Amino acid sequence: MGKEDKRMCKWSTEKIKKDFGDYSEAIGDASHACMKCGRVAGSKEQLCKPEKRK
Ligand SMILES: [Zn+2]
């Protein structure tokens, strides 16, 4: 994994789906991530396609 790959702004939604374990680690305290737009939140109601972190 290169230095650029660590910046979450660069993550595509495809990458988020593929490496969801890594993404879950990177989002800190947020409990859910959106599989459609890549945003993260503390509750699934705030996301359009929520996925609970692993
Ligand atoms: Zn979304």
mmCIF file of the protein (N, C-alpha, C, O) and its ligand, coordinates in Angstrom:
data_MODEL
# 
_entry.id   MODEL 
# 
loop_
_entity.id 
_entity.type 
_entity.pdbx_number_of_molecules 
1 polymer     1 
2 non-polymer 1 
# 
_entity_poly.entity_id                      1 
_entity_poly.type                           'polypeptide(L)' 
_entity_poly.nstd_linkage                   no 
_entity_poly.nstd_monomer                   no 
_entity_poly.pdbx_seq_one_letter_code       MGKEDKRMCKWSTEKIKKDFGDYSEAIGDASHACMKCGRVAGSKEQLCKPEKRK 
_entity_poly.pdbx_seq_one_letter_code_can   MGKEDKRMCKWSTEKIKKDFGDYSEAIGDASHACMKCGRVAGSKEQLCKPEKRK 
_entity_poly.pdbx_strand_id                 A 
# 
loop_
_entity_poly_seq.entity_id 
_entity_poly_seq.num 
_entity_poly_seq.mon_id 
_entity_poly_seq.hetero 
1 1  MET n 
1 2  GLY n 
1 3  LYS n 
1 4  GLU n 
1 5  ASP n 
1 6  LYS n 
1 7  ARG n 
1 8  MET n 
1 9  CYS n 
1 10 LYS n 
1 11 TRP n 
1 12 SER n 
1 13 THR n 
1 14 GLU n 
1 15 LYS n 
1 16 ILE n 
1 17 LYS n 
1 18 LYS n 
1 19 ASP n 
1 20 PHE n 
1 21 GLY n 
1 22 ASP n 
1 23 TYR n 
1 24 SER n 
1 25 GLU n 
1 26 ALA n 
1 27 ILE n 
1 28 GLY n 
1 29 ASP n 
1 30 ALA n 
1 31 SER n 
1 32 HIS n 
1 33 ALA n 
1 34 CYS n 
1 35 MET n 
1 36 LYS n 
1 37 CYS n 
1 38 GLY n 
1 39 ARG n 
1 40 VAL n 
1 41 ALA n 
1 42 GLY n 
1 43 SER n 
1 44 LYS n 
1 45 GLU n 
1 46 GLN n 
1 47 LEU n 
1 48 CYS n 
1 49 LYS n 
1 50 PRO n 
1 51 GLU n 
1 52 LYS n 
1 53 ARG n 
1 54 LYS n 
# 
loop_
_struct_asym.id 
_struct_asym.entity_id 
A 1 
B 2 
# 
loop_
_chem_comp.id 
_chem_comp.type 
_chem_comp.mon_nstd_flag 
ALA 'L-peptide linking' y 
ARG 'L-peptide linking' y 
ASP 'L-peptide linking' y 
CYS 'L-peptide linking' y 
GLN 'L-peptide linking' y 
GLU 'L-peptide linking' y 
GLY 'peptide linking'   y 
HIS 'L-peptide linking' y 
ILE 'L-peptide linking' y 
LEU 'L-peptide linking' y 
LYS 'L-peptide linking' y 
MET 'L-peptide linking' y 
PHE 'L-peptide linking' y 
PRO 'L-peptide linking' y 
SER 'L-peptide linking' y 
THR 'L-peptide linking' y 
TRP 'L-peptide linking' y 
TYR 'L-peptide linking' y 
VAL 'L-peptide linking' y 
ZN  non-polymer         . 
# 
_pdbx_entity_nonpoly.entity_id   2 
_pdbx_entity_nonpoly.name        ? 
_pdbx_entity_nonpoly.comp_id     ZN 
# 
_pdbx_nonpoly_scheme.asym_id         B 
_pdbx_nonpoly_scheme.entity_id       2 
_pdbx_nonpoly_scheme.mon_id          ZN 
_pdbx_nonpoly_scheme.ndb_seq_num     1 
_pdbx_nonpoly_scheme.pdb_seq_num     101 
_pdbx_nonpoly_scheme.auth_seq_num    101 
_pdbx_nonpoly_scheme.pdb_mon_id      ZN 
_pdbx_nonpoly_scheme.auth_mon_id     ZN 
_pdbx_nonpoly_scheme.pdb_strand_id   A 
_pdbx_nonpoly_scheme.pdb_ins_code    . 
# 
loop_
_atom_site.group_PDB 
_atom_site.id 
_atom_site.type_symbol 
_atom_site.label_atom_id 
_atom_site.label_alt_id 
_atom_site.label_comp_id 
_atom_site.label_asym_id 
_atom_site.label_entity_id 
_atom_site.label_seq_id 
_atom_site.pdbx_PDB_ins_code 
_atom_site.Cartn_x 
_atom_site.Cartn_y 
_atom_site.Cartn_z 
_atom_site.occupancy 
_atom_site.B_iso_or_equiv 
_atom_site.pdbx_formal_charge 
_atom_site.auth_seq_id 
_atom_site.auth_comp_id 
_atom_site.auth_asym_id 
_atom_site.auth_atom_id 
_atom_site.pdbx_PDB_model_num 
ATOM   1   N  N  . MET A 1 1  ? 0.840   -1.202 0.000  1.00 0.00 ? 1   MET A N  1 
ATOM   2   C  CA . MET A 1 1  ? 0.000   0.000  0.000  1.00 0.00 ? 1   MET A CA 1 
ATOM   3   C  C  . MET A 1 1  ? 0.876   1.254  0.000  1.00 0.00 ? 1   MET A C  1 
ATOM   4   O  O  . MET A 1 1  ? 1.703   1.424  0.896  1.00 0.00 ? 1   MET A O  1 
ATOM   5   N  N  . GLY A 1 2  ? 0.709   2.118  -0.974 1.00 0.00 ? 2   GLY A N  1 
ATOM   6   C  CA . GLY A 1 2  ? 1.515   3.331  -1.080 1.00 0.00 ? 2   GLY A CA 1 
ATOM   7   C  C  . GLY A 1 2  ? 1.032   4.427  -0.149 1.00 0.00 ? 2   GLY A C  1 
ATOM   8   O  O  . GLY A 1 2  ? -0.016  4.303  0.484  1.00 0.00 ? 2   GLY A O  1 
ATOM   9   N  N  . LYS A 1 3  ? 1.800   5.493  -0.072 1.00 0.00 ? 3   LYS A N  1 
ATOM   10  C  CA . LYS A 1 3  ? 1.457   6.596  0.811  1.00 0.00 ? 3   LYS A CA 1 
ATOM   11  C  C  . LYS A 1 3  ? 0.115   7.234  0.417  1.00 0.00 ? 3   LYS A C  1 
ATOM   12  O  O  . LYS A 1 3  ? -0.713  7.551  1.271  1.00 0.00 ? 3   LYS A O  1 
ATOM   13  N  N  . GLU A 1 4  ? -0.074  7.408  -0.872 1.00 0.00 ? 4   GLU A N  1 
ATOM   14  C  CA . GLU A 1 4  ? -1.310  8.017  -1.366 1.00 0.00 ? 4   GLU A CA 1 
ATOM   15  C  C  . GLU A 1 4  ? -2.548  7.204  -0.994 1.00 0.00 ? 4   GLU A C  1 
ATOM   16  O  O  . GLU A 1 4  ? -3.614  7.762  -0.735 1.00 0.00 ? 4   GLU A O  1 
ATOM   17  N  N  . ASP A 1 5  ? -2.394  5.870  -0.970 1.00 0.00 ? 5   ASP A N  1 
ATOM   18  C  CA . ASP A 1 5  ? -3.532  5.004  -0.680 1.00 0.00 ? 5   ASP A CA 1 
ATOM   19  C  C  . ASP A 1 5  ? -4.072  5.188  0.729  1.00 0.00 ? 5   ASP A C  1 
ATOM   20  O  O  . ASP A 1 5  ? -5.209  4.815  1.016  1.00 0.00 ? 5   ASP A O  1 
ATOM   21  N  N  . LYS A 1 6  ? -3.259  5.761  1.606  1.00 0.00 ? 6   LYS A N  1 
ATOM   22  C  CA . LYS A 1 6  ? -3.691  5.949  2.994  1.00 0.00 ? 6   LYS A CA 1 
ATOM   23  C  C  . LYS A 1 6  ? -4.647  7.121  3.134  1.00 0.00 ? 6   LYS A C  1 
ATOM   24  O  O  . LYS A 1 6  ? -5.367  7.220  4.127  1.00 0.00 ? 6   LYS A O  1 
ATOM   25  N  N  . ARG A 1 7  ? -4.660  8.014  2.145  1.00 0.00 ? 7   ARG A N  1 
ATOM   26  C  CA . ARG A 1 7  ? -5.570  9.150  2.210  1.00 0.00 ? 7   ARG A CA 1 
ATOM   27  C  C  . ARG A 1 7  ? -6.950  8.680  1.792  1.00 0.00 ? 7   ARG A C  1 
ATOM   28  O  O  . ARG A 1 7  ? -7.159  8.263  0.652  1.00 0.00 ? 7   ARG A O  1 
ATOM   29  N  N  . MET A 1 8  ? -7.873  8.749  2.705  1.00 0.00 ? 8   MET A N  1 
ATOM   30  C  CA . MET A 1 8  ? -9.197  8.199  2.432  1.00 0.00 ? 8   MET A CA 1 
ATOM   31  C  C  . MET A 1 8  ? -9.943  8.958  1.336  1.00 0.00 ? 8   MET A C  1 
ATOM   32  O  O  . MET A 1 8  ? -10.827 8.408  0.680  1.00 0.00 ? 8   MET A O  1 
ATOM   33  N  N  . CYS A 1 9  ? -9.574  10.236 1.145  1.00 0.00 ? 9   CYS A N  1 
ATOM   34  C  CA . CYS A 1 9  ? -10.205 11.023 0.076  1.00 0.00 ? 9   CYS A CA 1 
ATOM   35  C  C  . CYS A 1 9  ? -9.985  10.376 -1.280 1.00 0.00 ? 9   CYS A C  1 
ATOM   36  O  O  . CYS A 1 9  ? -10.775 10.575 -2.202 1.00 0.00 ? 9   CYS A O  1 
ATOM   37  N  N  . LYS A 1 10 ? -8.911  9.598  -1.405 1.00 0.00 ? 10  LYS A N  1 
ATOM   38  C  CA . LYS A 1 10 ? -8.574  8.983  -2.681 1.00 0.00 ? 10  LYS A CA 1 
ATOM   39  C  C  . LYS A 1 10 ? -9.265  7.636  -2.878 1.00 0.00 ? 10  LYS A C  1 
ATOM   40  O  O  . LYS A 1 10 ? -9.223  7.063  -3.967 1.00 0.00 ? 10  LYS A O  1 
ATOM   41  N  N  . TRP A 1 11 ? -9.890  7.142  -1.835 1.00 0.00 ? 11  TRP A N  1 
ATOM   42  C  CA . TRP A 1 11 ? -10.514 5.830  -1.947 1.00 0.00 ? 11  TRP A CA 1 
ATOM   43  C  C  . TRP A 1 11 ? -11.761 5.907  -2.814 1.00 0.00 ? 11  TRP A C  1 
ATOM   44  O  O  . TRP A 1 11 ? -12.626 6.756  -2.597 1.00 0.00 ? 11  TRP A O  1 
ATOM   45  N  N  . SER A 1 12 ? -11.848 5.031  -3.781 1.00 0.00 ? 12  SER A N  1 
ATOM   46  C  CA . SER A 1 12 ? -13.057 4.928  -4.598 1.00 0.00 ? 12  SER A CA 1 
ATOM   47  C  C  . SER A 1 12 ? -14.038 4.034  -3.845 1.00 0.00 ? 12  SER A C  1 
ATOM   48  O  O  . SER A 1 12 ? -13.640 3.293  -2.945 1.00 0.00 ? 12  SER A O  1 
ATOM   49  N  N  . THR A 1 13 ? -15.307 4.100  -4.205 1.00 0.00 ? 13  THR A N  1 
ATOM   50  C  CA . THR A 1 13 ? -16.277 3.228  -3.549 1.00 0.00 ? 13  THR A CA 1 
ATOM   51  C  C  . THR A 1 13 ? -15.963 1.761  -3.865 1.00 0.00 ? 13  THR A C  1 
ATOM   52  O  O  . THR A 1 13 ? -16.265 0.876  -3.065 1.00 0.00 ? 13  THR A O  1 
ATOM   53  N  N  . GLU A 1 14 ? -15.362 1.508  -5.024 1.00 0.00 ? 14  GLU A N  1 
ATOM   54  C  CA . GLU A 1 14 ? -14.957 0.136  -5.367 1.00 0.00 ? 14  GLU A CA 1 
ATOM   55  C  C  . GLU A 1 14 ? -13.911 -0.364 -4.376 1.00 0.00 ? 14  GLU A C  1 
ATOM   56  O  O  . GLU A 1 14 ? -13.959 -1.503 -3.911 1.00 0.00 ? 14  GLU A O  1 
ATOM   57  N  N  . LYS A 1 15 ? -12.967 0.520  -4.068 1.00 0.00 ? 15  LYS A N  1 
ATOM   58  C  CA . LYS A 1 15 ? -11.912 0.143  -3.130 1.00 0.00 ? 15  LYS A CA 1 
ATOM   59  C  C  . LYS A 1 15 ? -12.491 -0.054 -1.725 1.00 0.00 ? 15  LYS A C  1 
ATOM   60  O  O  . LYS A 1 15 ? -12.085 -0.966 -1.004 1.00 0.00 ? 15  LYS A O  1 
ATOM   61  N  N  . ILE A 1 16 ? -13.425 0.791  -1.348 1.00 0.00 ? 16  ILE A N  1 
ATOM   62  C  CA . ILE A 1 16 ? -14.053 0.654  -0.034 1.00 0.00 ? 16  ILE A CA 1 
ATOM   63  C  C  . ILE A 1 16 ? -14.735 -0.704 0.087  1.00 0.00 ? 16  ILE A C  1 
ATOM   64  O  O  . ILE A 1 16 ? -14.628 -1.376 1.113  1.00 0.00 ? 16  ILE A O  1 
ATOM   65  N  N  . LYS A 1 17 ? -15.436 -1.099 -0.970 1.00 0.00 ? 17  LYS A N  1 
ATOM   66  C  CA . LYS A 1 17 ? -16.105 -2.403 -0.955 1.00 0.00 ? 17  LYS A CA 1 
ATOM   67  C  C  . LYS A 1 17 ? -15.092 -3.534 -0.890 1.00 0.00 ? 17  LYS A C  1 
ATOM   68  O  O  . LYS A 1 17 ? -15.263 -4.502 -0.149 1.00 0.00 ? 17  LYS A O  1 
ATOM   69  N  N  . LYS A 1 18 ? -14.020 -3.391 -1.691 1.00 0.00 ? 18  LYS A N  1 
ATOM   70  C  CA . LYS A 1 18 ? -13.022 -4.447 -1.787 1.00 0.00 ? 18  LYS A CA 1 
ATOM   71  C  C  . LYS A 1 18 ? -12.224 -4.581 -0.479 1.00 0.00 ? 18  LYS A C  1 
ATOM   72  O  O  . LYS A 1 18 ? -11.983 -5.689 0.001  1.00 0.00 ? 18  LYS A O  1 
ATOM   73  N  N  . ASP A 1 19 ? -11.826 -3.445 0.081  1.00 0.00 ? 19  ASP A N  1 
ATOM   74  C  CA . ASP A 1 19 ? -10.992 -3.452 1.294  1.00 0.00 ? 19  ASP A CA 1 
ATOM   75  C  C  . ASP A 1 19 ? -11.763 -2.918 2.486  1.00 0.00 ? 19  ASP A C  1 
ATOM   76  O  O  . ASP A 1 19 ? -11.265 -2.061 3.218  1.00 0.00 ? 19  ASP A O  1 
ATOM   77  N  N  . PHE A 1 20 ? -12.979 -3.420 2.688  1.00 0.00 ? 20  PHE A N  1 
ATOM   78  C  CA . PHE A 1 20 ? -13.830 -2.866 3.742  1.00 0.00 ? 20  PHE A CA 1 
ATOM   79  C  C  . PHE A 1 20 ? -13.231 -3.046 5.130  1.00 0.00 ? 20  PHE A C  1 
ATOM   80  O  O  . PHE A 1 20 ? -13.475 -2.232 6.021  1.00 0.00 ? 20  PHE A O  1 
ATOM   81  N  N  . GLY A 1 21 ? -12.451 -4.104 5.320  1.00 0.00 ? 21  GLY A N  1 
ATOM   82  C  CA . GLY A 1 21 ? -11.788 -4.306 6.608  1.00 0.00 ? 21  GLY A CA 1 
ATOM   83  C  C  . GLY A 1 21 ? -10.828 -3.169 6.921  1.00 0.00 ? 21  GLY A C  1 
ATOM   84  O  O  . GLY A 1 21 ? -10.812 -2.641 8.033  1.00 0.00 ? 21  GLY A O  1 
ATOM   85  N  N  . ASP A 1 22 ? -10.018 -2.793 5.911  1.00 0.00 ? 22  ASP A N  1 
ATOM   86  C  CA . ASP A 1 22 ? -9.074  -1.685 6.083  1.00 0.00 ? 22  ASP A CA 1 
ATOM   87  C  C  . ASP A 1 22 ? -9.817  -0.373 6.294  1.00 0.00 ? 22  ASP A C  1 
ATOM   88  O  O  . ASP A 1 22 ? -9.422  0.453  7.117  1.00 0.00 ? 22  ASP A O  1 
ATOM   89  N  N  . TYR A 1 23 ? -10.890 -0.194 5.546  1.00 0.00 ? 23  TYR A N  1 
ATOM   90  C  CA . TYR A 1 23 ? -11.681 1.030  5.655  1.00 0.00 ? 23  TYR A CA 1 
ATOM   91  C  C  . TYR A 1 23 ? -12.270 1.149  7.056  1.00 0.00 ? 23  TYR A C  1 
ATOM   92  O  O  . TYR A 1 23 ? -12.234 2.220  7.661  1.00 0.00 ? 23  TYR A O  1 
ATOM   93  N  N  . SER A 1 24 ? -12.805 0.058  7.562  1.00 0.00 ? 24  SER A N  1 
ATOM   94  C  CA . SER A 1 24 ? -13.382 0.040  8.901  1.00 0.00 ? 24  SER A CA 1 
ATOM   95  C  C  . SER A 1 24 ? -12.362 0.472  9.942  1.00 0.00 ? 24  SER A C  1 
ATOM   96  O  O  . SER A 1 24 ? -12.678 1.207  10.878 1.00 0.00 ? 24  SER A O  1 
ATOM   97  N  N  . GLU A 1 25 ? -11.128 0.000  9.763  1.00 0.00 ? 25  GLU A N  1 
ATOM   98  C  CA . GLU A 1 25 ? -10.067 0.379  10.696 1.00 0.00 ? 25  GLU A CA 1 
ATOM   99  C  C  . GLU A 1 25 ? -9.773  1.861  10.609 1.00 0.00 ? 25  GLU A C  1 
ATOM   100 O  O  . GLU A 1 25 ? -9.506  2.510  11.620 1.00 0.00 ? 25  GLU A O  1 
ATOM   101 N  N  . ALA A 1 26 ? -9.824  2.400  9.395  1.00 0.00 ? 26  ALA A N  1 
ATOM   102 C  CA . ALA A 1 26 ? -9.418  3.781  9.158  1.00 0.00 ? 26  ALA A CA 1 
ATOM   103 C  C  . ALA A 1 26 ? -10.456 4.804  9.595  1.00 0.00 ? 26  ALA A C  1 
ATOM   104 O  O  . ALA A 1 26 ? -10.110 5.967  9.800  1.00 0.00 ? 26  ALA A O  1 
ATOM   105 N  N  . ILE A 1 27 ? -11.712 4.412  9.742  1.00 0.00 ? 27  ILE A N  1 
ATOM   106 C  CA . ILE A 1 27 ? -12.748 5.406  10.028 1.00 0.00 ? 27  ILE A CA 1 
ATOM   107 C  C  . ILE A 1 27 ? -12.897 5.719  11.510 1.00 0.00 ? 27  ILE A C  1 
ATOM   108 O  O  . ILE A 1 27 ? -13.773 6.499  11.886 1.00 0.00 ? 27  ILE A O  1 
ATOM   109 N  N  . GLY A 1 28 ? -12.073 5.138  12.347 1.00 0.00 ? 28  GLY A N  1 
ATOM   110 C  CA . GLY A 1 28 ? -12.063 5.515  13.757 1.00 0.00 ? 28  GLY A CA 1 
ATOM   111 C  C  . GLY A 1 28 ? -13.344 5.158  14.475 1.00 0.00 ? 28  GLY A C  1 
ATOM   112 O  O  . GLY A 1 28 ? -13.749 3.995  14.488 1.00 0.00 ? 28  GLY A O  1 
ATOM   113 N  N  . ASP A 1 29 ? -13.996 6.161  15.082 1.00 0.00 ? 29  ASP A N  1 
ATOM   114 C  CA . ASP A 1 29 ? -15.162 5.904  15.925 1.00 0.00 ? 29  ASP A CA 1 
ATOM   115 C  C  . ASP A 1 29 ? -16.478 5.749  15.166 1.00 0.00 ? 29  ASP A C  1 
ATOM   116 O  O  . ASP A 1 29 ? -17.479 5.323  15.742 1.00 0.00 ? 29  ASP A O  1 
ATOM   117 N  N  . ALA A 1 30 ? -16.483 6.087  13.896 1.00 0.00 ? 30  ALA A N  1 
ATOM   118 C  CA . ALA A 1 30 ? -17.726 5.966  13.132 1.00 0.00 ? 30  ALA A CA 1 
ATOM   119 C  C  . ALA A 1 30 ? -18.147 4.502  13.076 1.00 0.00 ? 30  ALA A C  1 
ATOM   120 O  O  . ALA A 1 30 ? -17.311 3.624  12.863 1.00 0.00 ? 30  ALA A O  1 
ATOM   121 N  N  . SER A 1 31 ? -19.417 4.239  13.262 1.00 0.00 ? 31  SER A N  1 
ATOM   122 C  CA . SER A 1 31 ? -19.874 2.845  13.330 1.00 0.00 ? 31  SER A CA 1 
ATOM   123 C  C  . SER A 1 31 ? -20.337 2.319  11.977 1.00 0.00 ? 31  SER A C  1 
ATOM   124 O  O  . SER A 1 31 ? -20.414 1.107  11.776 1.00 0.00 ? 31  SER A O  1 
ATOM   125 N  N  . HIS A 1 32 ? -20.649 3.227  11.043 1.00 0.00 ? 32  HIS A N  1 
ATOM   126 C  CA . HIS A 1 32 ? -21.156 2.802  9.744  1.00 0.00 ? 32  HIS A CA 1 
ATOM   127 C  C  . HIS A 1 32 ? -20.452 3.546  8.613  1.00 0.00 ? 32  HIS A C  1 
ATOM   128 O  O  . HIS A 1 32 ? -20.038 4.695  8.764  1.00 0.00 ? 32  HIS A O  1 
ATOM   129 N  N  . ALA A 1 33 ? -20.328 2.866  7.487  1.00 0.00 ? 33  ALA A N  1 
ATOM   130 C  CA . ALA A 1 33 ? -19.791 3.484  6.278  1.00 0.00 ? 33  ALA A CA 1 
ATOM   131 C  C  . ALA A 1 33 ? -20.807 3.303  5.162  1.00 0.00 ? 33  ALA A C  1 
ATOM   132 O  O  . ALA A 1 33 ? -21.542 2.316  5.136  1.00 0.00 ? 33  ALA A O  1 
ATOM   133 N  N  . CYS A 1 34 ? -20.847 4.259  4.240  1.00 0.00 ? 34  CYS A N  1 
ATOM   134 C  CA . CYS A 1 34 ? -21.779 4.168  3.124  1.00 0.00 ? 34  CYS A CA 1 
ATOM   135 C  C  . CYS A 1 34 ? -21.106 3.492  1.924  1.00 0.00 ? 34  CYS A C  1 
ATOM   136 O  O  . CYS A 1 34 ? -20.029 3.898  1.488  1.00 0.00 ? 34  CYS A O  1 
ATOM   137 N  N  . MET A 1 35 ? -21.755 2.471  1.410  1.00 0.00 ? 35  MET A N  1 
ATOM   138 C  CA . MET A 1 35 ? -21.205 1.721  0.282  1.00 0.00 ? 35  MET A CA 1 
ATOM   139 C  C  . MET A 1 35 ? -21.440 2.435  -1.043 1.00 0.00 ? 35  MET A C  1 
ATOM   140 O  O  . MET A 1 35 ? -20.881 2.038  -2.066 1.00 0.00 ? 35  MET A O  1 
ATOM   141 N  N  . LYS A 1 36 ? -22.242 3.462  -1.036 1.00 0.00 ? 36  LYS A N  1 
ATOM   142 C  CA . LYS A 1 36 ? -22.551 4.174  -2.278 1.00 0.00 ? 36  LYS A CA 1 
ATOM   143 C  C  . LYS A 1 36 ? -21.689 5.419  -2.445 1.00 0.00 ? 36  LYS A C  1 
ATOM   144 O  O  . LYS A 1 36 ? -21.144 5.654  -3.524 1.00 0.00 ? 36  LYS A O  1 
ATOM   145 N  N  . CYS A 1 37 ? -21.559 6.226  -1.379 1.00 0.00 ? 37  CYS A N  1 
ATOM   146 C  CA . CYS A 1 37 ? -20.827 7.485  -1.525 1.00 0.00 ? 37  CYS A CA 1 
ATOM   147 C  C  . CYS A 1 37 ? -19.564 7.528  -0.678 1.00 0.00 ? 37  CYS A C  1 
ATOM   148 O  O  . CYS A 1 37 ? -18.777 8.465  -0.812 1.00 0.00 ? 37  CYS A O  1 
ATOM   149 N  N  . GLY A 1 38 ? -19.344 6.541  0.195  1.00 0.00 ? 38  GLY A N  1 
ATOM   150 C  CA . GLY A 1 38 ? -18.103 6.472  0.952  1.00 0.00 ? 38  GLY A CA 1 
ATOM   151 C  C  . GLY A 1 38 ? -18.071 7.287  2.225  1.00 0.00 ? 38  GLY A C  1 
ATOM   152 O  O  . GLY A 1 38 ? -17.064 7.281  2.934  1.00 0.00 ? 38  GLY A O  1 
ATOM   153 N  N  . ARG A 1 39 ? -19.146 7.985  2.531  1.00 0.00 ? 39  ARG A N  1 
ATOM   154 C  CA . ARG A 1 39 ? -19.160 8.764  3.770  1.00 0.00 ? 39  ARG A CA 1 
ATOM   155 C  C  . ARG A 1 39 ? -19.294 7.830  4.972  1.00 0.00 ? 39  ARG A C  1 
ATOM   156 O  O  . ARG A 1 39 ? -19.720 6.683  4.839  1.00 0.00 ? 39  ARG A O  1 
ATOM   157 N  N  . VAL A 1 40 ? -18.923 8.339  6.140  1.00 0.00 ? 40  VAL A N  1 
ATOM   158 C  CA . VAL A 1 40 ? -19.045 7.541  7.359  1.00 0.00 ? 40  VAL A CA 1 
ATOM   159 C  C  . VAL A 1 40 ? -19.850 8.321  8.391  1.00 0.00 ? 40  VAL A C  1 
ATOM   160 O  O  . VAL A 1 40 ? -19.870 9.551  8.373  1.00 0.00 ? 40  VAL A O  1 
ATOM   161 N  N  . ALA A 1 41 ? -20.514 7.599  9.289  1.00 0.00 ? 41  ALA A N  1 
ATOM   162 C  CA . ALA A 1 41 ? -21.349 8.249  10.301 1.00 0.00 ? 41  ALA A CA 1 
ATOM   163 C  C  . ALA A 1 41 ? -21.500 7.348  11.509 1.00 0.00 ? 41  ALA A C  1 
ATOM   164 O  O  . ALA A 1 41 ? -21.141 6.171  11.481 1.00 0.00 ? 41  ALA A O  1 
ATOM   165 N  N  . GLY A 1 42 ? -22.041 7.927  12.575 1.00 0.00 ? 42  GLY A N  1 
ATOM   166 C  CA . GLY A 1 42 ? -22.240 7.182  13.802 1.00 0.00 ? 42  GLY A CA 1 
ATOM   167 C  C  . GLY A 1 42 ? -23.560 6.424  13.824 1.00 0.00 ? 42  GLY A C  1 
ATOM   168 O  O  . GLY A 1 42 ? -23.780 5.588  14.700 1.00 0.00 ? 42  GLY A O  1 
ATOM   169 N  N  . SER A 1 43 ? -24.439 6.709  12.872 1.00 0.00 ? 43  SER A N  1 
ATOM   170 C  CA . SER A 1 43 ? -25.685 5.948  12.803 1.00 0.00 ? 43  SER A CA 1 
ATOM   171 C  C  . SER A 1 43 ? -26.065 5.698  11.349 1.00 0.00 ? 43  SER A C  1 
ATOM   172 O  O  . SER A 1 43 ? -25.776 6.513  10.472 1.00 0.00 ? 43  SER A O  1 
ATOM   173 N  N  . LYS A 1 44 ? -26.710 4.574  11.105 1.00 0.00 ? 44  LYS A N  1 
ATOM   174 C  CA . LYS A 1 44 ? -27.007 4.189  9.730  1.00 0.00 ? 44  LYS A CA 1 
ATOM   175 C  C  . LYS A 1 44 ? -28.059 5.087  9.089  1.00 0.00 ? 44  LYS A C  1 
ATOM   176 O  O  . LYS A 1 44 ? -28.144 5.160  7.863  1.00 0.00 ? 44  LYS A O  1 
ATOM   177 N  N  . GLU A 1 45 ? -28.857 5.769  9.901  1.00 0.00 ? 45  GLU A N  1 
ATOM   178 C  CA . GLU A 1 45 ? -29.888 6.651  9.357  1.00 0.00 ? 45  GLU A CA 1 
ATOM   179 C  C  . GLU A 1 45 ? -29.282 7.818  8.569  1.00 0.00 ? 45  GLU A C  1 
ATOM   180 O  O  . GLU A 1 45 ? -29.963 8.435  7.750  1.00 0.00 ? 45  GLU A O  1 
ATOM   181 N  N  . GLN A 1 46 ? -28.013 8.116  8.812  1.00 0.00 ? 46  GLN A N  1 
ATOM   182 C  CA . GLN A 1 46 ? -27.383 9.266  8.163  1.00 0.00 ? 46  GLN A CA 1 
ATOM   183 C  C  . GLN A 1 46 ? -26.746 8.921  6.817  1.00 0.00 ? 46  GLN A C  1 
ATOM   184 O  O  . GLN A 1 46 ? -26.197 9.794  6.146  1.00 0.00 ? 46  GLN A O  1 
ATOM   185 N  N  . LEU A 1 47 ? -26.820 7.659  6.427  1.00 0.00 ? 47  LEU A N  1 
ATOM   186 C  CA . LEU A 1 47 ? -26.174 7.232  5.190  1.00 0.00 ? 47  LEU A CA 1 
ATOM   187 C  C  . LEU A 1 47 ? -27.196 6.638  4.222  1.00 0.00 ? 47  LEU A C  1 
ATOM   188 O  O  . LEU A 1 47 ? -28.225 6.103  4.636  1.00 0.00 ? 47  LEU A O  1 
ATOM   189 N  N  . CYS A 1 48 ? -26.891 6.744  2.908  1.00 0.00 ? 48  CYS A N  1 
ATOM   190 C  CA . CYS A 1 48 ? -27.854 6.249  1.929  1.00 0.00 ? 48  CYS A CA 1 
ATOM   191 C  C  . CYS A 1 48 ? -27.748 4.739  1.693  1.00 0.00 ? 48  CYS A C  1 
ATOM   192 O  O  . CYS A 1 48 ? -28.743 4.095  1.359  1.00 0.00 ? 48  CYS A O  1 
ATOM   193 N  N  . LYS A 1 49 ? -26.534 4.162  1.866  1.00 0.00 ? 49  LYS A N  1 
ATOM   194 C  CA . LYS A 1 49 ? -26.386 2.713  1.731  1.00 0.00 ? 49  LYS A CA 1 
ATOM   195 C  C  . LYS A 1 49 ? -25.446 2.234  2.832  1.00 0.00 ? 49  LYS A C  1 
ATOM   196 O  O  . LYS A 1 49 ? -24.303 1.865  2.561  1.00 0.00 ? 49  LYS A O  1 
ATOM   197 N  N  . PRO A 1 50 ? -25.928 2.241  4.074  1.00 0.00 ? 50  PRO A N  1 
ATOM   198 C  CA . PRO A 1 50 ? -25.076 1.963  5.229  1.00 0.00 ? 50  PRO A CA 1 
ATOM   199 C  C  . PRO A 1 50 ? -24.628 0.519  5.333  1.00 0.00 ? 50  PRO A C  1 
ATOM   200 O  O  . PRO A 1 50 ? -25.362 -0.413 5.004  1.00 0.00 ? 50  PRO A O  1 
ATOM   201 N  N  . GLU A 1 51 ? -23.401 0.364  5.801  1.00 0.00 ? 51  GLU A N  1 
ATOM   202 C  CA . GLU A 1 51 ? -22.847 -0.965 6.084  1.00 0.00 ? 51  GLU A CA 1 
ATOM   203 C  C  . GLU A 1 51 ? -22.161 -0.861 7.427  1.00 0.00 ? 51  GLU A C  1 
ATOM   204 O  O  . GLU A 1 51 ? -21.328 0.021  7.637  1.00 0.00 ? 51  GLU A O  1 
ATOM   205 N  N  . LYS A 1 52 ? -22.510 -1.764 8.348  1.00 0.00 ? 52  LYS A N  1 
ATOM   206 C  CA . LYS A 1 52 ? -21.898 -1.721 9.669  1.00 0.00 ? 52  LYS A CA 1 
ATOM   207 C  C  . LYS A 1 52 ? -20.431 -2.103 9.564  1.00 0.00 ? 52  LYS A C  1 
ATOM   208 O  O  . LYS A 1 52 ? -20.079 -3.037 8.842  1.00 0.00 ? 52  LYS A O  1 
ATOM   209 N  N  . ARG A 1 53 ? -19.579 -1.389 10.277 1.00 0.00 ? 53  ARG A N  1 
ATOM   210 C  CA . ARG A 1 53 ? -18.149 -1.698 10.211 1.00 0.00 ? 53  ARG A CA 1 
ATOM   211 C  C  . ARG A 1 53 ? -17.866 -3.078 10.787 1.00 0.00 ? 53  ARG A C  1 
ATOM   212 O  O  . ARG A 1 53 ? -18.603 -3.588 11.631 1.00 0.00 ? 53  ARG A O  1 
ATOM   213 N  N  . LYS A 1 54 ? -16.782 -3.661 10.307 1.00 0.00 ? 54  LYS A N  1 
ATOM   214 C  CA . LYS A 1 54 ? -16.438 -4.994 10.762 1.00 0.00 ? 54  LYS A CA 1 
ATOM   215 C  C  . LYS A 1 54 ? -15.548 -4.912 11.995 1.00 0.00 ? 54  LYS A C  1 
ATOM   216 O  O  . LYS A 1 54 ? -15.146 -5.943 12.535 1.00 0.00 ? 54  LYS A O  1 
HETATM 217 ZN ZN . ZN  B 2 .  ? -24.180 7.475  0.990  1.00 0.00 2 101 ZN  A ZN 1 
# 
